[in-house]
Amino acid sequence: MSSDDLSDRFERAARGNDVTGAQLAVLRQGELRTFELGEREHGTGEPMSGSTKVPVGSITKTFTTTLLMALVSDGDLDLDAPVAEYLPEMHRISGDLVDLLTTRHLLSHTGGLAADYAGPAEADHFPLGGCFLDTLQRPGVGFSYSNLGYVLAGHLVEALTGMTWWEAMRAIVLKPMGITAASIVAPDRSPSAPSVATGHAVNRARGLVRTVEQTLEPAEAPAGALALSASDLVALGRMHLRPEHGGTAAGPVGQAELAEMRRPVPSADPFGLADGWALGLALFRGGATTWLGHDGMADGTSCYLRVDPTGGTVIALTTNSGSGSAMWRDLCAELRPTGLHIGAHHALTGAERRTAPPRDCVGEYVNGDTVYSAVIRGDHVSLVVDGDSAATLTLYEGLVFSVTDVTTGEQGYAGRFLRNARDGRVDRIQIGGRVAAKRRRAREAA
């Protein structure tokens, strides 16, 4: 595929989804090609350059994992030792399962922790006494996406290194890899600071674009604070390639630990998000290839990283628009005829048979401070999240469902209801990769 052909496909996918600005970096057969288009901020005329940093949201988790694996390489951390061995203060504020929770659980979202951090907004680090109180399910039993787990992982970094997470990230991972990053929670306002793209909310139906502020709390930095270019993401992906494919021969993480990073975790079933999960990396099937990577959404940005360690390909897309998620889907479709079957998760194939919602799916489901309320409305389920109408769920065989956003009308992902093994009743919902447990009524609890 020529650079002109690749550029044309990139531009079609962007223009078709009203993306304000985007970067694409493709490393294939040892050759890196980069492309940029649009503006750093809508209406300013300032171009999105190859060095512009875009808030990459949860792709930060892959970098935090890389940082911890560097500590494993140095012998400072055992993935399977209880986290409480390194953070003994956890015994004072956690539940009975604290001695079962390991770093491997944190990095694979199998720790059974709540999805989101709920500590003091003004905290610039993880305050153990405020938010880590209990587990949703026994560590190691199953997958439930947890930003809180990565906040705790960042605190572990600080305890082991004596540095802040940001200092350790720059010293141990970014600088050795030649990456200059920005942090959305600790902005550098010096003249030499890298340019950071502004996020945008896009209403395509009305033709409206507005800028949005980044709202991540400082304590959540290890889960989502990095701003990087598409080329920076490819630099991280190179660590997982062989040298003959343009891989990094030497880096902060040893080869054994990189292989461990890529190994699927058997108990991690990220239904609706990916086809599997390793340590800091999701697994996506594309044709006969299993790709590694991560998706990241900050406020008004959508970013993607995919790595094919066997074929030697790395692809990264960064966009400063919420509509970048639709652009990514279109770009994957554009590249498929060229032989690039980029990994993407398809929980629903389109062949599933519609079913009526079961009565026992009705109720409230809790994950940390988030409450999901499911109510049957005709042949659908109406989902209310923290008191606000959020989505319409269409049920199929096997208790799986498609999700339609009530505001945008978009169908972005799938989820499912889960039954317990004791009596077969629905007792959990998994949506957006997060598991929420059904709140028992007083009569059931008695």
N, C-alpha and C positions, 0 to 999 in steps of 0.2 A: 504494500500500500504506500503510495507516494505521500509526501508531506502535504501537497496541495489537496489530495483526496481526503486525508485525515482532517485538515483544517476546514474543508467544506462541510464535512459531517459534524464537526464540533460546532461550527457556526449555525448550522441548521437546527441542531438540538437546542442551542441557546436562544436563538431568535424565536423559535417556535414556542418558547415558554417564558418570554419576556424577562429573561435573566439580565440583571443590571451589569454584572461583570463576572468573568470566569477565567480560570486557568486550567489548562490540561497539560499533563506531563506523561509521556509514554516511553518506557524503557523496554526495548525489544531487541533481542540478538545483540546486546551490548551497546546499542545506539539509543541515545536519549533525544527525544524531540519534545519541544515545549511550544505551547500556543497560549495566547491571551486575547481577550476581547472585552469591550465595554468599559465601564467607568468604575473607579474605586468608590465613588459616591454619586448617586443619581443626581444629574443636573449640574454637576460641577465642571464637567469637561476633563477632569483629571483621569487619565487612562489607568486601567488595571494593568500593571506591569508584571513582569516575571518575578520581581522581587517583593511585590506587595504581599503583606501577610494577611491571611484570612482567618478569623476565628474558626477553628476546626472542631469545636465541641468535643464530643466523646472520643474522637480519635486521639485526644490527649491520653486516654486510658492505655492505649498501646504504648505510648512513650513512658507512662508511669510504670507499666509492666516491664519495659526494657530496662528502666532504672533499677527496679528491684531484682531483675535477673542478673544485672551487673554485680549487685551485692551478693547474689548467690554464687556467681563465678568467683568472687573474691573470698568466699568462705564465710561471709558475715551473716548469712541468712540461710535457714533450712526451710524449704517450701512446705514441708509436712510437719513441722513443729508447731505447736499451738502459738497463735499470735500473742497470747497472754504471757508466754515465756519472755518475750521481748517488751511487752507492755503490761507489767504485773498489776498496774492500777485498774485494769479491766475487771479484775475480780471483784472490785468494790461496786461496780455499777452495771454489771451484765448479769444475764440469767444463768441457769444451771448448765447450759451447753457451752459456756465460754471456753472450756478446756478442749473442746472438739474443733473449734474454729481455727483454720490454718491459713497461711498466705495463699496456698493453692486455691482454697475456697474463695478468697477475696477476688483473686484475679480471674476466676472462671465464673463468677456470679452464682456460685453454689453454696454460699455461706448462709443462705436463708435470711438475709438481712432485709430490712425495709428498703424501698427504692430510693428514697431521698433523704438528704440531710435536713434536720429540723432543729439545729442548734442556734445559738445567738447569731443574728445577722451581722453584727459588727466584728465577730471573731476573725482574726487573720490566720488562725490555725485551727486544728481540730480539737475542740474541748471535750475530752472524754466524758466529763460528768453531765453533759447536757442532752445527748441524743441517742447514744448506743445503749439500749436498755434490754432488748429481747430479740428473739429470732422468730421469723414467720414459720420456719420449718427447720428440721434438724440439719445442721451443716452436712453437706455432701449428698443429701437426698435428691435434690433436683435444682433446676435452674430458675432463678428469679433475678432479673436485671437490677443491679443495685449501685447507684451513684454513691450511696453511703459506704459501701464496701471499699470503694476507691478513695474516699476521703480518709477512711481508716488506714488504707495502704499508704497514703501520703504521710500520715502521722507516724507510721512505722518507719518510713524513710528518714524522717526527722530524728527519731529515737536512735536509729542505727548510725547515722552519719554526723549528727551534731549540727547539721545545716538545716535551713528551711527547705521545703520541697523544691522551691524555685531555684535556690542556690545549688542544690544537689543536682537538679535536672540540667542546669547549664554546665556545671563542672564535670559531671560524670557521663552524660549522654550527648548533649547538644554540641559542646565545644569540640570533643574528640571527633564528632561526625561532620564538623564544619558547618553546622546549622546555626543561623542567627534567627532566633524566634522572638516573639513578643508575648506578653501576658496580658489578658484582658482585665485581670484584677489588680495588676501592678504595672500600670502603663508607664513607659519610659518617655518622658517629655523632653529629653535632650535633643539638640539639633541632629545628632547622629542616629537617632532612634529610627527603626524601620517603619515604613508607612503601613498602617493597618486599615484594611477595608471596612467600610460601614455596612452593617446588615440592613436588609430591606424586606419589608412585607409587601407582597404583590397580590393585588386583587385583579385577576385577569378579566373577569366578567365586566368590571367597571373601568378597566384600564387605568387603575390607580397604583402608584408606587409610593411608599413612604419609608423614611429611614427609621430604624429602631435602635434603642440603646441596649448594650449588653448588661444583663442583670445577674450574672453569676456572683454568688457570695464568695469572699476571699477564702473561706475555709473549704470551699468546694473546688479549689484550683486543681488538685490532682485528678479530678474527674472530668475537667473540661475547660481549662483556662488558656491553652496554647493557641497562638495565632501563627500560622505557617503558610508557606507557599506550596503549590503542587510539587515543585521540584524538591522541596524539603521532605515531603511525604515519600517521594520516590527514594530519597537518600536513606530513609528508614527502611523501606522495602528492600533495598539492596542487601541489607544484612542477611536476608533469607534466601539469597541467590548464590549459586556457585560462582567462583571467580571468572570462569569462561563465559558466563552470562552477564558479566558486568557487576558481579557481587562484590561486597566489601570483604577483602581478605582478612583484615584485622579491625577490630572494633571493641567497644566496651564490654561486650558479652561474648563468652566463650561459645564454641560451636556446640558443645553438649547442651548448654543452657538454651541456645537458640532452637535446637531440635526439641527440647522439652516444651518450649513456648508453643511450638507448632503442633504438639501432640494433642489430639482431641480428648476432652474429659468425658468419660463414659456417662456420667450422671447429668451432663449438661444438655438439655433438650430445649433450645431457644425457639420454640414454635412461634411462628409469626415474624421472627427477626432474621434467622439464619438457619442453615442446615446442620450446624454443630457449633461447638465453642471449644477453644483451646485456652491458653493463658494470654489474655489481652488481645486475642485475635478471634474473630468469627470465621466460620467455614462456609463457603458458598459454592454450590455446584454450578458449573457452566459446561455443558456438553459432557465430555469424558474427564474433565479437569476439575479438581477441587482447588478453589482459590482461597487464600487467606486475606483478611482485611478487616476493615472497620468502617462504619458510617459515622458521621458526626454532624449534628445540627446545633449551632449556637443560635442566638437571637437573630433571625433574619439571614442565616447562612446555611448552606447545605454542602457537605464535603464527603468525599469517598476515596478509599484506598483499597486496591486489590493487588495481590501478589500471587503469581504462579511460580512456585519454587522449582517445579519440574521443567516447565517450558522456558523459564527465564524471562518472564514478562512482569513488569510493574506498571500499573496505571493509577494515576491520581487525578481527581477532579476537585477543584475548589470553586465555590460560587458564593457571591454575597447577596443571595436572594433565597427566600423561602421556597420559591418555585424551582430551585435547583434540584429538588428531589425528582420532579417530573422531567427535568432536563437529563438527569442521570439515566432514567429509564429509557428515554428516547435515544440517548447516546449509545447505550448498550445495544439497542435494536439497530442503530445505524452501523455499528461496528461488526455485528454478527455476520453479514454477508462477506466481510473481508477475511473471515476465519478466526476472528477474535470473539470467542464465546465467553464473555466476562461473567464471572459467577454472580448469580442473583438468586435470592430465595423466593420460591413460589409455593407458599403453604397450601394454596388452593389451585387446582389444575383447571377448573371450569367444568369438570366432569362430575362433580359431586351432586348428589340429589338433595333438593330442598326438603326440609322437615319442619314441622310445627315446633315451636319452642316448648321444652318440657316445663311443667309447672314448678318443679323444684329448682329451676334456675333463678326464680324470683327471690330477691332479698338484697341485703347489703353485704358488700365484700370489703375487707379492710387490709390495707398495706401501709403500715406506719400511720401517718396522719391523713392519708388519702382514703376516701370512702367512695366506692362504686356502688350505685343503686341500680338494680336491674328490674324492669317492669315489663310485662308482656303487653304489647299494643297490637292487636290483630294477629298477623302472622309474623311479626317482628318483635325484637326486644329493644326497648328504649333504655339507653344507658345514661345515667346522670352521674357526674363526677363532682364531688364536693358541692353539691347543690345546683350545679349548672348542667343543663342538657348538653350532652357531648356527642353522642353517636347513636346511630341505628344499627342494630346487629341482625344480620340475616343468617338463620341457622341452616346447617347441612348435617348429613349423617355423621355420626361420631362426635356430636356436640361441638363441632368447629363452626366458626362464623366469619363472615366478612364484615368489615367495619366501614360504615359510611359516615363521614363527618357532617354534622347537622348544619354547620356554618358554610362550608365550602362545597359540600356535595361530593367530595373526592373519596374514593375507596383506596386507602393507602396500604392497609395491612390486614392480616387475619388474626384471629384469637380462638380461644376455646374455653369451654367449661370443663371442669374435671370432677370426677366422682371419687369418693373415698372407697377403700377396699373393704371396709367393714360392712356397710349396708347398701352400698351402691348409690347413695344420694349425692347430688351435686354439692360440693363443699368448697370449691375454689373456682376462680376465673383467672385465666392467663391472657393478658392483653398488653401489647407493646413489650412482650417479653417479661412483664412483671406479673407475679402471682399474688393474688389477694385472697385471703381466707374469708369464708362466709361467716358473718356474725350470727351466732346462735341466738334464737329467741329465748325468752325467759323460761317458757314451758319446756323447751328442749334441753336447756342447761340444768334444769332442776333434777 
